């Protein structure tokens, strides 16, 4: 019976990459994401996919499959087809190649692919070959390293960029792009395959440039650390130039983690909080966006300890109805005093419709307590009957408060322009609070930011105060830093 089970395990390992990985690395724990990636790599081995990009967060196990197990499996299935592997550092590429060589030389490998092992006179960690009669080999180098004079049927690029700082360098990005076109790409044979696996850092990194010029030629697997809503996924894919309408590749519900055995949802939410929206969108969502957009600059926002006591005040709500991974609801409280605008407080979260209405009422109550009940609450009313019903529901929620709904028209950028102009002129200040960083990050990335709820809330509050002409009640109570 044991022999039968062993034979079945060997047969499975010979037929597909994930069983091969499990057979040669029994402690390997595969999540559905790894099964998905392994399935795509099987198609690469079979010649069905010749251009594959995989975008996945750091430390989620992508390199083990792509850069260690795939080369060994490839040479077992296609022993006459060489491999070139490149990474940001030669030492890293050499390490992956060494691990792949050790697999080929293992007893497990011989059970799966008997008679295929390395040549005794060609076993360098960075450059080793299969023993005759086979012609396959594996060559590893750093990006920009020595691969000229050698060709390959499989080219692997595993994280061509080392860190955030390097990715922000236009000089380095151009260097990588030129290396790919003039050196790496010319080493891949006519029917060869290229696999690019990377954490995204910048819109114009190697993957970004390839998608810009060759989007239709690549199969792209984008695996965000936390699953998006369909609206978010479509918006992100459209931004990347990828097809819209495609569901999460793992069928996850919004907010579910990618590899729960490696990173729980709780851990990822803490990471999201720690790294900020720009890093999170790129490294953990596969959608790098400009660290600073073309309308708001970080330096424009002075942070103060308190706003003036005598001021006009309004809170403006940009609502969303999806909890846990969907769009955000944001309520921005702003004050106007002698031509200067103070963002005093921002409440923001991903809530269900019921939770959202509860938070809105609680916040309105807190505003009334601080400001003698004289803060107007404004609701952005979305188009259509659904938007009207949602606005009316919030108005009912805020019975007893000064509350109004407003139907907005025009593009977000146009609506934000008057507020941006005042910020640029130095007429906008932020009262110190824990919300400051996320607020500045979103505005600084606008219009490229993944979310615009705080921009919309700020534009709405600003426009109400700017056009009030005194009819909003002045409140004799300043808001101190929280």
N, C-alpha and C positions, 0 to 999 in steps of 0.2 A: 504493500500500500504506500509506504514511504517513497519507494522508487517511482510509483505512478504519479504521486503528487510532485515529486522533484521533476519528472519529465514534463508535467503540465506547466510548472513554473518556468522551466527553461524555454518551452515553446512560446509562452506568453512574452518572456523577456526578449526572445528573438523577433517577435512580431510587432512590438510597440515600445516606445521610449519610456513611458511611465512604469510598466512592469519591469523593464530592463533596469531602471533606476532602483526600484524596490528590491530587485534580485541582487544587484551589485552593492546596494547600500541599504541593508535591512532596516536600519533605524530611521530612514527617511520618512517623514510624515507629510503626506500630500493633502493639501486642501483642494477644493474644487477648482480654484484658480490655477493650481499647478497641473491639474488634469487638462484644463482648457489649453494652457500653453503647450503642454506635451503633445496634445492632439494636433495643434498647428505645426509643431516641429516634425511630427510624423509625416505631415503633408509636404514639408520641405524635403525630407529624406526621400519621399516617393516622387519628387519632381513636380508635385501639384501646385506648390507655392514657391516662387523664386525670389520674391521680395517680401520680407516680413519685418514689421516693426512691433516691438513690445514695450509699452510704457507701463511701468509698475513702480510703486514706492520703494524707498530704500529698505533693506533688510527684510524683504519678503520672499527670498528664496529664488529669485529669477536667474541668478548667475549659475547656481548649481545645475539646473537643467540645461541652460543654453550653452554655457562655456566649459562645463566639465563632463556631464553625461552625454550630451549630444555628440561631441566629437568622437568619443569612444564608440557610441552606437553607430554613428555614420560610417566609420571605418569598418565596423563589423558587417554592415549592410552593403557598403560601397567601397571596398578595400583599394580600389585603384583611383579614387578621387580625393585629391589632397585638400587640406584645410588650412586657412590662414585665420588666426585669431589676433585681434588688436584691442587694447584697452588704453586708458589714459596713462598708465605707467607700465613700463616694460616688466618690472618685478611682478606686478599683478597678473599680467598676461602670462608670464613664465610660470607662475604658481598654478594657474588654471591648466596650462598645458602639462605640467608635471603631474597634476592630479589625474588628468585624462590618461596619461601614459601609465600610471600605476593601475588604473582600471584595466587597461588592455593587457597588462602583465599579470593580472590576478587569476586565480584558479576559477573564480566565478565566470570571468569573461571567457575562459577557455571552454567552459561547459556550454556557454551560449554560442560562441563563435569559434569552434575548434580550429586549430591550425593557424590562427591569426594572432601574431604577437609582434613585438618590436625587433628591429635589427640590433644585434649586439654592438655594431660599430656606428650606430646612429641613435643614441639615447639621450642626447642633451635635453635638458628640461625645456628649452625654448625651440628645439628643432629635432624631432625624432620621426622615424619612419617605420612602416611595417616591413617585416622580413619578406624576402622573395618567396613566391613569385609576384607579390603585390607591390604596387607603386604608390600607394597612399602614404601621406605623411602629414604631420602637424607642425606648422611654423607659427610662433607667437612673438609679438613685438608690441612696443608701445606705439600709440598714435604718432605718426611721423617717423617711426623707426624703420630699420632696414628690412624691406620685403621685396625690393626690386630684384628682378632676375628670377623670381619664383612665381608660379601660377597656382590657382586653386579652383576647385569646383564648388567649395563652400567657403564663404567669407563671413566671419563673425566679428562684429564690433560690439563690445560690452562696455558700456559707460565710457564714452570718449572724453568726457569732461570730469575733472577731479572734484571740483567744489564750486560753490556759488560765485566766489570772487573771480575764478577763472572764466566762468560762463558769462560774466558781465563784460568781459574784455572783448571789444570788437576786433582787436588785432588777433587774439587767439581764435575767435570764432571763424574769422576769414581764413586763418591758417589751416584750421581743421577742414573747412570746406574745400580749400584748394588741395589739401592732401588727399581727401576722398576722391576728388575728380581726377587728379593727375597721377596718383599713385595707387591707392587701394582699389578703386574701381577698375583700373587697367589690368590688375592681377587676376580678376575673376573671369573664368572662361565663358564662352558663349552661352552654354546651357547651364551655367552655374547659378547658385543661390546666394543671397545675402540676407543675413539676419542681424538686425540692429536692435539691441536691447539697452534701454537707458532710463535713467531718471531725468525728467525734463527740468531744465533750469532757465531757459530763455527762449523767447519766440523764434529767434534766429539761430538756434543751435543746429547741429547737424540734421536732426530729424525735422526741424522746422524748415530748413532750406530744401530738404528733399521733398517734403510735402508741398512746398510752394511751387516747385518745378515739376514734380513727378507724382502728384497725389494719386492719380488713377492707376499707377503701376504697383502700388504697395498695399498689402494687407496689413491693417493696423489693429492691434489688440490693445485697447486702452483700459487699464484696470485701476480705477480710483480707489483709494484706501477705504473710503466710505461711499456706498452706493448713492448715486444721484437720483433725483426725480427725473421723469421723462423730459420735463421742460428744461431742467438744467442740462441734462445730457445732450439734448438737441441743440441748445444754445452753445454749449462747449464744443460740440462736434462741428457746428457751423463756423465757429471762430477758428477752428483748426483746418477748415476746408474738407472735413470728412462728411460722409452721408448722414442725414438726420433720419429720425424715425426708428433707429435701431435701439432695441432695449438693452439694458445692462447685460453684458455677455454671460453673466452667471445667473441671471434671473433673480438677483437680489432685490429685496424691498429697500426703499430709500433709507439710508442711514446704517445699513448692515455693513460690517467690516469685511475686508477682502480675504484675509487669512486669519480667522479668529484664534487659531492655535499659536500664532505668532504675535498678533496684536489684537487685543480686545477692543470693543467699541469704546469703552471707558478710556483706555490708554490712547486711542487715536483722537478722541475729543480733547484730551489734555494736550496732546501734541499740537493739535490744531490751534489751541489757545496759546501755546508757548511760541510757535514759530511764526504766527501772523498769517494774514490772508494771502499775501503774495507768494510766500514760500509754500504754503499749503496748496494753493492752486497749481503750482508747477510741479513740485516734488511729489506731492501726495494725490494730486488729481490728474496729472499728465497734461495740464493746460497752462503752460507758462504765460503769464501776462506781464505787461510792462510794469516795472517797479514804480514808475511814475508816469502817469498819463500826460495828456497834452493840455489839461485845463487847470487843475489844482496842484499847487506845489506845497510840500510839507512845511517849508520855511515860512509860509504865509500865516500859519496858525499859531499865534502867541497863546500860551497857556497862563491863565491868571488864577489867583486864589479866590476871587470873589467878583461877582458882577455888581453894578450899581444898584442901590436900593430902589430909586425911582426909575421905573422903566415900563415900556409896553411889553406885554408877553403873550406868546401863543405857542401851543404845542400842535404839531402837525403829524398825522399818522399815515404811514404807507403800509397797507395791510397785505398779509399773505395768509392763506388758509391751510397750508400743508405743514404738518409737524414733522420733526425728526428727520432732517436731511433735506427739506424743501426750501422754498424761499423764506426770507426773513420778514418779520413784521418789525417796523421801527417807528418809534415816536420821538420826535426831536422837539425839545423845549428851547425856545429862543427868546431873547430879550433885546429890545432896542432902546438905547439911551444916547441922546445927543449925537446921532449919526453913526454910532458904533453898535455892532450886533454881537451879542454874546450867546454862544451855544452853551446853555446851562446844564443840560442833562439829556442823555439819550438812553432810552430803554429799547432793547432789541432781543429778539429770540425767534426760534422756530417752534411754533405752537399750533395745536389744533384750533379749530374755530372757537370752541368753547373756552379753551385756555386763553386764547387771544383776547376774547371779550372780557374775561375776568381780569387779565393784566391791564387792559385799557381802562377799566373802571377803577381798579386799585390805583393806577398811576394818576388818573384824573383826581381821585380823592387826595392823594399826596400833594399834587399841585395846588389844589384848593386850600389845603392846610397851610402850606408854605406861603401862599400868595393871596391870602384872604378871599379865596374863591373867585378871583378875578382873572383867571387864565382861560382864554378861549381854546377849545379843543376842535381841531379841524380834521376831517376825514377825507382822504382822496377817494373819490368814487370812480371805480373802473367802468369802462363802457359796457353797455348792454343791460339787460334786465337783471342778470346775476350781480353786476356791480351795484345797481340801484338797491336790490334787496339786501346786499351786504352792508351798504351804507346805512340803510334804514334800521337794520338790526343793531348796528353800533349806536345810532342815535337813541334807540330805545334803551340800550344798555346804559347810556350816559344821561338818562332822565334826571333832571335836577341840576345838571351842569350846563354851561354855555357851550353848545356843540353845534357844528355846522358841517355839511358835506359839500364837496366841490368836485365838479366834473372837470378833469384836466384835458387839455388838448395840446397838440404839438409834441415834438421830440423831446426826450429827456435832456439832451444836451442844450437845446434852446431854452428850456425851462430853467436849467441850472446856470445859464450865462449871467444873469444879473447878480446872483449870489457869488459866482466866481469872480466877477469884476470887483465887487466890494472886498472879497478876500485878498485879491491881488493888491488892492489899494491899502491894505493894512487895517481895514475897518471891521474885521471879524476876529473875535477872540474866543477861546474855549475856557470854560471854568474847569479847573482841575478835577479829574475823576477817573475811575477805572475803565471807563469807556473810551478814553481819549485815543489810545493807540489804534484800536480797530477802526475808529471813526476816521482818523487821519489816513490810515492805510487805504481804506475804501475810496476816499476822495482823491488821494494822490494817484491811484490807479485808474480813476475814471477817465474816459469811458470804457477802458479795457477791463475794469474790475468784474469779478464774477457776480457780484451783487451790487445793486444800486439803491437799496432801500433807504440808507442813511443820506445819500445824495438827494433822493426824491423828498424825503422828510425835511431836509434842510432847505431845499428850494421852495417847498411849500410854505414853511414857517417864515422864511425870509420875505417871500412875496407878500404874505399877509401883513407883516410888520412894515414893509417898505411902502405899501399903498394904504396904510391905515389912516394917515393924516389926523391922528389924534383920537379917532373914535374908539380904538381899543382902550380899555381901562388901564391907567397907570397904576402900578403896584409899588407900594412903599416898603418893599422887603427884598433884599438881595439874596442871591443863592451863593452859598459858600462852597468851597471845595469839599468833595465827598471822599 
